[in-house]
Amino acid sequence: NYGGRVMSGTGKEYGEIMREIRMANEPQRITYAANKIRALGFEPKYNEGNKGLEFIFNNELVLFYPWTGWATGKSIKDGRGLNHLIKQIKSHDNRN
C-alpha cells in the first residue's frame, strides 16, 4: 500500500497512475487473449462487470482475467498466465 504517496515528478498518486496504465493497456490484453482462445475453437465473451473473458470448456464455465492473467474454473486448474491456460485446454480438450 502506497498510502496515497505521490509518485516523484508526476504530481499523481500511485493508484491514479496504475489506473491510467490499466485503462491504456487492458483493451489490448483483452483482444489478444480473446483471439488466442478463439483460435482454439472457443467463443469467449467479455464480462464488463468482472472485466474477464468467459467461455465454456468441457461443459464448465472458465473465467480468464486478462489484466492479471488469472484463470479459474471447474474444468481447469486455477493459475496465472494465458499460456498456462492454453496448455491446459490443448491437453484436456474433450470435444473430439
Protein Blocks (a to p, Z undefined) as FASTA:
>chain_A
ZZhpacehklpafklmmmmmmmmmmmmmmmmmmmmmmmnopacdddfklopacddeehia
cdddfknopacdfkbccdedjklmmmmmmmmcckZZ
